[in-house]
């Protein structure tokens, strides 16, 4: 099973809402990533978890809060977002951090009104 | 800081042609380079991964090469098909202050015309 799943597929939220994105993999991978992709742009790295510990935070605003409850699950909690945060949010995983094939999920299309 | 550039930004070819996509990066201290395809509004599909110690990788009609010293990689697609139409992205895994980061290239949008 080389699948990374993400839920929900689409999310529309207001600027005062609190929502969460979920990412799951059952490949035994120990590194998981969140990326943000704006239209017609490449993905930009947001966070990296390695062995369930946050190892990289690319100066992401605090309205994005990642969480890794266990080695298979990665969440991204959203609060007080801005319309410019509307994007495709992609999750990926690798066996270890950085040296292996990245497997991507299908993404969550987020729209902030 | 690692910067990754892809040329051309867009490419349109007739079906059956062989084609080459280019990826260049500024810092040669990389761990690996990965090529992906992305269909509109979708996630990324991994095509090939080249470790820093390797020169090339092949999968079916795809061949990717890596010249780390010059900061270049190419993706060769043989006998292109309409189903190859997508955006192709290269991504470089590299060391930044002891941490491994990933930077994506700007992408090449490929259209294969039947």
Interface residues (C-beta under 8 A of the other chain):
Chain A: X6 X33 X42 X43 X44 X45 X48 X55 X56 X58 X88 X90 X92 X97 X98 X99 X100 X101 X102 X103 X104 X105 X106 X107 X109
Chain B: X31 X32 X34 X36 X41 X42 X43 X44 X45 X46 X49 X51 X89 X91 X93 X99 X100 X101 X102 X103 X104 X105 X106 X107
